[in-house]
Amino acid sequence: MDMDRAEITLITLVVYQLVLIGIGVWASRRTASGEDFFLAGRGLGPVVAALSYSSSAASAWVMLGLSGIAYLYGVSTLWVALGSISSMFVVWFWVAPRLMRFSREHSHLSLTGVIAHEVGGRMRPALLLLASAIIVFSFVFYVAAQFQGAGATFASTFNLSMSASILLGATVIVIYTLLGGFWAVSLTDAVQGTLMAVTALALPAAAWFAVGGWSGLTAGLAASADAALLSFTGGNVGWFALGIIFGGLSIGLGTFGQPHLMARVMALRDETAMRQARWLTVFWYLLVFLGMWFLGLVGHVLHTGLEDAESIFFVMLNNLFPPVLGAVFLAAVLSAIMSTADSQLLAAAAAIAQDLGLGSSNQRRLLFFSRLTIVVLAGSAALVALYLPQQIFNRVLFAWMALGAAFGPTLFARLVGMQVRPAGVVLSILLGFVLTVILSLRADAPGDIAERLLPFLAAGATLLLFRQSAAVTRSRQAA
């Protein structure tokens, strides 16, 4: 990259970061209570809700990770994109209307509050502590992946070290999250989501013309030494082929246990806003997920032999756009990183300060512990990113599936009105999380189907085993 491009990119990014901090300062004036800090007073409109949800779900793992695995493995990675898209439909057309009503009726401010609903006695503190520990542990690795993405972005542009890049990105994220809470996070996510969508349209479109359309793409992939690139099962047959398909689709199960995504639904203003937001989210998902998948395929044809597959985004950007546009689109990667990291920091703060009752005595105490949690978690994630580097896609996938298996089944149980004994809820959460950790450490099955599907099913089966009748629940509550 020549100096002109670097200077333009730097100016663009500095202006962009100042805008985000400015939003944080503005939002701080609207943050006076826990409900303001964690759910924006339940007043989120459709555009902000849709873009905030989408950009928080599609982090650096989509912009860099999905394009990277598509570059490596070809068209079979479409199942990963379809798994994420299908789960989005379930959230917005089934989960959202029920979760909105449920959280309002019972004044829940977080996913943990919903999970712990009707769990009392000695089991409640244990459940809240377990859920909070899982959220914090998973988010340390998830946020670390975002910081790694920030480091990769700066490393591809400037002569900055990875450590300096990670610390710079973490500082900006923490500043505007501390200032404005959910308002700042949601509004900045909306800005970032818009930029990501524009990039996901422009970059694949330029790649389309560069490769010569579908004919050029298929011919290029067919000419590759790896014939599996054009196979929707990665060249596998029989049970292995089913593993690739259902393993990719099972990634969507992680969606239902993400505290930062469910918070967007709980914060919606009303049902009209929800109905409008769902269609904006559908459009965004189709554009970004399929766009980044296509970009990886084209990148394999135009730029073979990359050592780091997750750098294909930057390679294509530098080769297809002039400096000014390239600088703007480069900010899209930082958008993806920040829009997820800030949301996760806020969700972790809710788990520690709100759900564990550290600030229950007054609002000032609640906001203090919330902000302290954000600083500590961001610092921990930065250390993991610096000293335990790993491929972005794999790191995000672990945290994503761990949260989904731990909380997703119980969320569905709550929303359908299933009565489960408290011990069953605790065991389900623990089993889903521990199984994900164990299976992630073992050799991969085809499509990682064991790690992505079995923990969720095991956690759901546990809830069914501990199911109890409504009459028993009422009698216990009366007692």
C-alpha positions as CSV (number, residue, x, y, z in Angstrom):
1,M,0.0,0.0,0.0
2,D,1.4,3.4,-0.9
3,M,1.6,6.3,1.5
4,D,-1.3,8.1,-0.1
5,R,-3.6,5.3,0.5
6,A,-2.3,4.9,4.1
7,E,-2.9,8.6,4.8
8,I,-6.4,8.6,3.4
9,T,-7.3,5.5,5.4
10,L,-5.9,7.0,8.6
11,I,-7.9,10.2,8.2
12,T,-11.0,8.2,7.5
13,L,-10.6,6.0,10.5
14,V,-9.8,8.9,12.8
15,V,-13.0,10.8,11.7
16,Y,-14.9,7.6,12.1
17,Q,-13.7,7.0,15.7
18,L,-14.5,10.6,16.6
19,V,-18.0,10.2,15.4
20,L,-18.5,7.0,17.5
21,I,-17.1,8.8,20.6
22,G,-19.4,11.7,19.9
23,I,-22.4,9.4,19.8
24,G,-21.3,8.0,23.2
25,V,-21.2,11.5,24.7
26,W,-24.7,12.3,23.3
27,A,-26.1,9.0,24.6
28,S,-24.6,9.5,28.1
29,R,-27.2,12.3,28.6
30,R,-30.0,9.7,28.1
31,T,-28.5,7.1,30.5
32,A,-29.7,7.6,34.1
33,S,-30.9,4.1,35.1
34,G,-30.2,0.4,34.7
35,E,-33.0,0.1,32.1
36,D,-31.5,2.9,30.1
37,F,-28.0,1.5,30.3
38,F,-28.9,-2.1,29.4
39,L,-32.0,-1.7,27.2
40,A,-32.2,2.0,26.1
41,G,-35.4,2.3,28.1
42,R,-37.1,-0.3,25.9
43,G,-37.5,2.4,23.2
44,L,-35.5,1.0,20.3
45,G,-37.0,1.8,16.8
46,P,-37.0,-0.6,13.9
47,V,-34.0,0.7,11.9
48,V,-31.7,1.0,14.9
49,A,-32.8,-2.4,16.3
50,A,-32.4,-4.2,12.9
51,L,-29.0,-2.8,12.1
52,S,-27.8,-3.1,15.7
53,Y,-28.9,-6.8,15.9
54,S,-27.4,-7.6,12.5
55,S,-24.1,-5.9,12.9
56,S,-23.7,-7.4,16.4
57,A,-24.3,-10.9,15.0
58,A,-22.1,-10.6,12.0
59,S,-18.8,-9.6,13.4
60,A,-15.3,-10.0,12.1
61,W,-16.1,-13.7,11.8
62,V,-18.3,-12.9,8.8
63,M,-16.3,-10.1,7.1
64,L,-12.9,-11.9,7.6
65,G,-13.8,-15.4,8.8
66,L,-16.6,-16.4,6.5
67,S,-14.8,-15.0,3.4
68,G,-11.7,-16.9,4.6
69,I,-13.3,-20.3,5.0
70,A,-15.0,-19.8,1.6
71,Y,-11.6,-19.1,0.1
72,L,-10.2,-22.3,1.6
73,Y,-13.1,-24.8,1.2
74,G,-15.2,-23.5,-1.6
75,V,-19.0,-23.7,-2.1
76,S,-19.6,-26.2,0.7
77,T,-19.3,-23.3,3.2
78,L,-22.6,-22.0,1.9
79,W,-24.2,-24.2,4.6
80,V,-22.6,-22.0,7.3
81,A,-24.2,-18.9,5.8
82,L,-27.5,-20.6,5.4
83,G,-27.4,-21.8,9.1
84,S,-27.0,-18.3,10.3
85,I,-29.6,-16.9,8.0
86,S,-32.2,-19.6,9.0
87,S,-31.7,-19.0,12.7
88,M,-32.2,-15.2,12.1
89,F,-35.7,-16.1,10.6
90,V,-36.5,-18.1,13.8
91,V,-35.5,-15.3,16.0
92,W,-37.4,-12.5,14.3
93,F,-40.5,-14.5,13.4
94,W,-40.9,-16.7,16.5
95,V,-38.7,-15.7,19.3
96,A,-39.0,-11.9,19.1
97,P,-42.7,-11.5,19.7
98,R,-42.7,-13.9,22.6
99,L,-39.5,-12.6,24.2
100,M,-40.7,-9.0,23.9
101,R,-43.9,-9.8,25.8
102,F,-42.2,-12.1,28.3
103,S,-39.4,-9.7,29.3
104,R,-41.9,-6.8,29.7
105,E,-44.4,-8.8,31.8
106,H,-41.7,-9.9,34.2
107,S,-39.4,-6.8,34.0
108,H,-36.3,-8.8,32.8
109,L,-33.4,-6.7,31.6
110,S,-31.2,-9.5,30.3
111,L,-31.2,-13.0,28.9
112,T,-30.0,-14.3,32.2
113,G,-33.1,-12.9,33.9
114,V,-35.3,-14.7,31.4
115,I,-33.4,-18.0,31.9
116,A,-33.6,-17.7,35.7
117,H,-37.4,-16.9,35.6
118,E,-39.3,-18.8,38.4
119,V,-36.1,-20.3,39.8
120,G,-36.0,-19.5,43.5
121,G,-34.6,-20.7,46.7
122,R,-31.0,-21.9,47.0
123,M,-30.9,-22.8,43.3
124,R,-31.3,-19.2,42.1
125,P,-27.9,-17.8,43.3
126,A,-26.2,-20.9,41.8
127,L,-27.9,-20.5,38.5
128,L,-27.2,-16.8,38.2
129,L,-23.5,-17.3,39.1
130,L,-23.2,-20.2,36.6
131,A,-24.8,-18.2,33.8
132,S,-22.8,-15.1,34.5
133,A,-19.5,-17.1,34.6
134,I,-20.3,-18.8,31.3
135,I,-21.1,-15.4,29.7
136,V,-18.0,-13.7,30.9
137,F,-15.8,-16.7,30.0
138,S,-17.2,-17.0,26.5
139,F,-17.1,-13.3,25.8
140,V,-13.5,-13.0,26.8
141,F,-12.6,-15.3,23.9
142,Y,-15.3,-13.7,21.6
143,V,-14.1,-10.1,22.2
144,A,-10.5,-11.3,21.9
145,A,-11.4,-12.4,18.4
146,Q,-12.7,-9.0,17.6
147,F,-9.6,-7.4,18.9
148,Q,-7.5,-9.7,16.7
149,G,-9.6,-8.6,13.7
150,A,-8.8,-5.0,14.6
151,G,-5.1,-5.9,14.8
152,A,-5.3,-7.5,11.4
153,T,-7.0,-4.5,9.9
154,F,-4.3,-2.1,11.1
155,A,-1.5,-4.5,10.2
156,S,-2.8,-4.6,6.6
157,T,-2.8,-0.8,6.4
158,F,-0.2,0.7,8.6
159,N,3.2,-0.2,10.1
160,L,1.6,-0.6,13.6
161,S,2.3,-3.6,15.8
162,M,-0.4,-6.0,16.6
163,S,-0.3,-5.0,20.3
164,A,-0.7,-1.3,19.5
165,S,-3.5,-2.0,17.1
166,I,-5.4,-4.2,19.7
167,L,-5.0,-1.6,22.5
168,L,-6.1,1.3,20.2
169,G,-9.3,-0.5,19.1
170,A,-10.1,-1.7,22.6
171,T,-9.7,1.9,24.0
172,V,-12.2,3.4,21.5
173,I,-14.8,0.7,22.1
174,V,-14.6,1.0,25.9
175,I,-14.9,4.8,25.8
176,Y,-18.2,5.0,24.0
177,T,-19.6,2.0,25.7
178,L,-18.9,3.4,29.1
179,L,-20.3,6.8,28.2
180,G,-23.7,5.8,26.8
181,G,-24.4,2.2,27.5
182,F,-27.1,0.6,25.3
183,W,-28.0,3.9,23.6
184,A,-24.5,4.4,22.4
185,V,-23.9,0.8,21.5
186,S,-27.1,0.6,19.5
187,L,-26.7,3.8,17.6
188,T,-23.1,3.2,16.8
189,D,-24.0,-0.3,15.7
190,A,-26.6,1.1,13.3
191,V,-23.9,3.3,11.7
192,Q,-21.6,0.4,11.5
193,G,-24.2,-1.9,10.2
194,T,-25.0,0.5,7.4
195,L,-21.3,0.7,6.4
196,M,-21.0,-3.1,6.5
197,A,-24.0,-3.6,4.2
198,V,-22.6,-1.1,1.7
199,T,-19.3,-2.9,1.7
200,A,-21.0,-6.3,1.4
201,L,-22.7,-5.0,-1.7
202,A,-19.9,-3.0,-3.4
203,L,-17.0,-5.4,-2.8
204,P,-18.6,-8.6,-4.1
205,A,-20.1,-6.6,-7.1
206,A,-16.6,-5.4,-8.0
207,A,-15.3,-9.0,-7.6
208,W,-18.1,-10.3,-9.9
209,F,-16.9,-8.1,-12.7
210,A,-13.3,-8.9,-12.0
211,V,-13.8,-12.6,-12.3
212,G,-16.1,-12.5,-15.3
213,G,-19.4,-13.5,-13.7
214,W,-20.6,-17.0,-12.8
215,S,-18.9,-18.5,-15.8
216,G,-15.6,-17.1,-14.9
217,L,-16.0,-18.1,-11.2
218,T,-17.0,-21.7,-11.9
219,A,-14.3,-22.1,-14.6
220,G,-11.7,-20.8,-12.2
221,L,-12.8,-23.1,-9.4
222,A,-13.0,-26.0,-11.7
223,A,-9.4,-25.3,-12.9
224,S,-8.2,-25.5,-9.3
225,A,-6.2,-28.6,-8.2
226,D,-8.9,-29.1,-5.5
227,A,-12.0,-30.5,-7.2
228,A,-13.9,-30.4,-3.8
229,L,-14.1,-26.6,-4.2
230,L,-17.2,-26.9,-6.4
231,S,-18.9,-29.6,-4.3
232,F,-21.6,-28.6,-1.8
233,T,-20.4,-31.4,0.5
234,G,-16.7,-30.6,0.1
235,G,-16.2,-33.8,-1.9
236,N,-17.7,-36.0,0.8
237,V,-20.4,-38.6,0.4
238,G,-22.7,-40.6,2.6
239,W,-22.6,-39.8,6.3
240,F,-19.7,-37.5,5.9
241,A,-21.7,-35.4,3.4
242,L,-24.6,-35.1,5.9
243,G,-22.0,-34.0,8.5
244,I,-20.9,-31.2,6.3
245,I,-24.5,-30.1,5.6
246,F,-26.0,-30.4,9.1
247,G,-22.7,-29.2,10.7
248,G,-22.9,-26.0,8.7
249,L,-26.6,-25.5,9.4
250,S,-26.1,-26.2,13.1
251,I,-24.1,-23.0,13.5
252,G,-27.4,-21.2,13.6
253,L,-28.2,-22.9,17.0
254,G,-25.7,-20.6,18.7
255,T,-27.9,-17.6,17.9
256,F,-30.5,-18.4,20.5
257,G,-28.0,-18.2,23.4
258,Q,-26.4,-14.8,22.6
259,P,-27.2,-12.3,25.4
260,H,-26.3,-9.3,23.2
261,L,-28.6,-10.4,20.4
262,M,-31.6,-11.2,22.6
263,A,-31.1,-7.8,24.3
264,R,-32.0,-6.1,20.9
265,V,-35.3,-7.9,20.8
266,M,-36.1,-7.1,24.4
267,A,-35.3,-3.4,23.8
268,L,-37.7,-2.9,20.9
269,R,-40.2,-0.1,21.3
270,D,-43.4,-2.1,20.3
271,E,-44.7,-4.8,18.0
272,T,-44.9,-2.5,15.1
273,A,-41.2,-1.7,15.4
274,M,-40.6,-5.4,15.6
275,R,-42.4,-6.3,12.4
276,Q,-40.6,-3.5,10.5
277,A,-37.2,-4.5,12.0
278,R,-37.5,-8.1,11.0
279,W,-37.7,-7.4,7.3
280,L,-34.7,-5.0,7.5
281,T,-32.8,-7.7,9.2
282,V,-33.7,-10.3,6.5
283,F,-32.4,-8.0,3.8
284,W,-29.2,-7.2,5.7
285,Y,-28.4,-10.9,6.5
286,L,-28.9,-12.0,2.9
287,L,-26.7,-9.2,1.6
288,V,-23.8,-9.5,4.0
289,F,-23.6,-13.3,4.6
290,L,-24.0,-14.3,1.0
291,G,-21.8,-11.4,-0.2
292,M,-18.9,-12.4,2.0
293,W,-19.3,-16.1,1.0
294,F,-19.2,-15.1,-2.6
295,L,-16.1,-12.8,-2.0
296,G,-14.2,-15.8,-0.7
297,L,-15.0,-17.9,-3.7
298,V,-13.9,-15.2,-6.1
299,G,-10.8,-14.5,-4.1
300,H,-9.7,-18.1,-4.5
301,V,-9.8,-17.7,-8.3
302,L,-8.1,-14.3,-8.5
303,H,-5.5,-14.7,-5.7
304,T,-4.5,-18.3,-5.2
305,G,-2.0,-19.4,-2.6
306,L,-2.6,-16.9,0.2
307,E,-0.9,-18.1,3.4
308,D,-3.6,-16.4,5.6
309,A,-7.0,-17.0,4.1
310,E,-8.7,-14.5,6.4
311,S,-6.7,-11.7,4.6
312,I,-8.6,-12.2,1.4
313,F,-10.9,-9.3,2.3
314,F,-7.9,-6.9,2.4
315,V,-6.3,-8.3,-0.7
316,M,-9.5,-7.9,-2.7
317,L,-10.1,-4.4,-1.3
318,N,-6.6,-3.2,-2.2
319,N,-6.8,-4.6,-5.8
320,L,-10.4,-3.6,-6.7
321,F,-10.8,0.0,-5.2
322,P,-9.0,3.3,-5.4
323,P,-7.6,4.7,-2.1
324,V,-10.6,6.8,-1.0
325,L,-13.2,4.0,-1.4
326,G,-10.8,1.5,-0.1
327,A,-10.3,3.6,3.1
328,V,-14.1,3.8,3.6
329,F,-14.6,0.1,3.1
330,L,-11.7,-0.8,5.3
331,A,-13.6,0.9,8.1
332,A,-16.3,-1.7,7.6
333,V,-14.0,-4.3,9.2
334,L,-13.6,-2.1,12.2
335,S,-17.4,-1.6,12.2
336,A,-17.9,-5.4,12.4
337,I,-15.4,-5.7,15.2
338,M,-16.8,-2.8,17.3
339,S,-20.4,-3.6,16.7
340,T,-20.0,-7.0,18.3
341,A,-17.4,-6.2,20.9
342,D,-19.3,-3.3,22.4
343,S,-22.6,-5.3,22.6
344,Q,-20.8,-8.2,24.3
345,L,-19.1,-6.0,26.8
346,L,-22.5,-4.5,27.7
347,A,-24.2,-7.9,28.0
348,A,-21.4,-9.1,30.3
349,A,-21.9,-6.0,32.4
350,A,-25.6,-6.8,32.7
351,A,-24.7,-10.4,33.8
352,I,-22.3,-9.3,36.5
353,A,-23.8,-6.0,37.8
354,Q,-27.6,-6.5,37.2
355,D,-28.1,-10.3,37.4
356,L,-25.8,-10.9,40.4
357,G,-27.3,-7.9,42.2
358,L,-24.0,-6.0,42.8
359,G,-25.7,-2.7,42.2
360,S,-29.2,-3.5,43.4
361,S,-29.1,-1.0,46.2
362,N,-29.1,2.1,43.9
363,Q,-28.7,3.1,40.3
364,R,-25.4,4.8,40.8
365,R,-23.9,1.7,42.3
366,L,-25.4,-0.4,39.4
367,L,-23.8,1.8,36.8
368,F,-20.5,1.8,38.6
369,F,-20.2,-2.0,38.7
370,S,-21.5,-2.2,35.1
371,R,-18.8,0.1,33.8
372,L,-16.1,-1.6,36.0
373,T,-17.1,-5.0,34.4
374,I,-16.7,-3.5,30.9
375,V,-13.2,-2.3,31.7
376,V,-12.0,-5.6,33.3
377,L,-13.5,-7.8,30.5
378,A,-12.0,-5.6,27.8
379,G,-8.6,-5.8,29.4
380,S,-8.8,-9.6,29.8
381,A,-9.9,-10.0,26.2
382,A,-7.0,-7.8,25.0
383,L,-4.6,-10.0,26.9
384,V,-6.0,-13.2,25.4
385,A,-5.7,-11.6,21.9
386,L,-2.1,-10.7,22.5
387,Y,-0.8,-13.8,24.1
388,L,-3.2,-16.6,22.9
389,P,-3.7,-15.8,19.2
390,Q,-6.0,-18.1,17.2
391,Q,-7.8,-18.1,13.9
392,I,-10.8,-15.6,14.2
393,F,-13.4,-18.0,12.8
394,N,-12.5,-20.8,15.2
395,R,-12.3,-18.6,18.3
396,V,-15.7,-17.0,17.5
397,L,-17.3,-20.4,16.7
398,F,-16.3,-21.8,20.0
399,A,-17.8,-19.0,22.1
400,W,-20.9,-18.8,19.8
401,M,-21.7,-22.5,20.2
402,A,-20.9,-22.6,23.9
403,L,-23.4,-19.8,24.6
404,G,-26.0,-21.3,22.3
405,A,-25.9,-24.8,23.9
406,A,-25.9,-23.3,27.4
407,F,-28.8,-20.9,27.1
408,G,-30.7,-21.6,23.9
409,P,-32.7,-24.7,25.0
410,T,-33.8,-23.0,28.2
411,L,-34.9,-19.9,26.3
412,F,-37.2,-22.0,24.1
413,A,-38.5,-23.7,27.2
414,R,-39.4,-20.4,28.9
415,L,-41.1,-19.0,25.8
416,V,-43.3,-22.1,25.3
417,G,-44.2,-22.1,28.9
418,M,-42.5,-25.4,29.8
419,Q,-42.2,-25.9,33.6
420,V,-38.7,-27.3,34.5
421,R,-37.4,-28.1,38.0
422,P,-34.6,-25.6,38.9
423,A,-32.0,-28.4,39.2
424,G,-32.9,-29.4,35.6
425,V,-32.2,-25.8,34.4
426,V,-28.9,-25.7,36.1
427,L,-27.9,-29.1,34.8
428,S,-29.0,-28.3,31.3
429,I,-26.9,-25.1,31.2
430,L,-23.9,-26.8,32.6
431,L,-24.1,-29.8,30.3
432,G,-24.5,-27.7,27.2
433,F,-21.5,-25.6,28.0
434,V,-19.2,-28.4,29.2
435,L,-20.0,-30.6,26.3
436,T,-19.1,-27.8,23.9
437,V,-15.8,-27.3,25.6
438,I,-14.9,-31.0,25.6
439,L,-15.9,-31.6,22.0
440,S,-14.1,-28.5,20.8
441,L,-10.9,-30.0,22.2
442,R,-11.3,-33.3,20.3
443,A,-10.6,-34.1,16.7
444,D,-13.2,-32.5,14.4
445,A,-16.1,-34.5,13.0
446,P,-17.2,-33.8,9.4
447,G,-18.6,-30.3,9.5
448,D,-17.8,-30.1,13.2
449,I,-21.3,-31.5,13.7
450,A,-20.6,-33.1,17.1
451,E,-19.4,-29.8,18.6
452,R,-22.2,-27.7,17.0
453,L,-25.2,-30.0,17.4
454,L,-24.8,-32.6,20.2
455,P,-24.4,-30.1,23.2
456,F,-27.6,-28.3,22.2
457,L,-29.6,-31.5,21.9
458,A,-28.2,-32.9,25.2
459,A,-29.2,-29.7,27.0
460,G,-32.6,-29.8,25.5
461,A,-33.1,-33.5,26.4
462,T,-32.1,-32.6,30.0
463,L,-34.9,-30.0,30.2
464,L,-37.4,-32.6,29.0
465,L,-36.2,-35.1,31.7
466,F,-36.7,-32.5,34.4
467,R,-40.0,-31.2,33.1
468,Q,-42.9,-30.9,35.6
469,S,-46.5,-30.2,35.4
470,A,-48.0,-26.7,36.0
471,A,-49.9,-28.0,39.0
472,V,-46.7,-29.0,40.7
473,T,-45.2,-25.6,40.0
474,R,-48.1,-23.7,41.4
475,S,-48.2,-25.9,44.6
476,R,-44.5,-25.3,45.2
477,Q,-44.9,-21.5,44.7
478,A,-47.8,-21.5,47.1
479,A,-45.8,-23.4,49.7
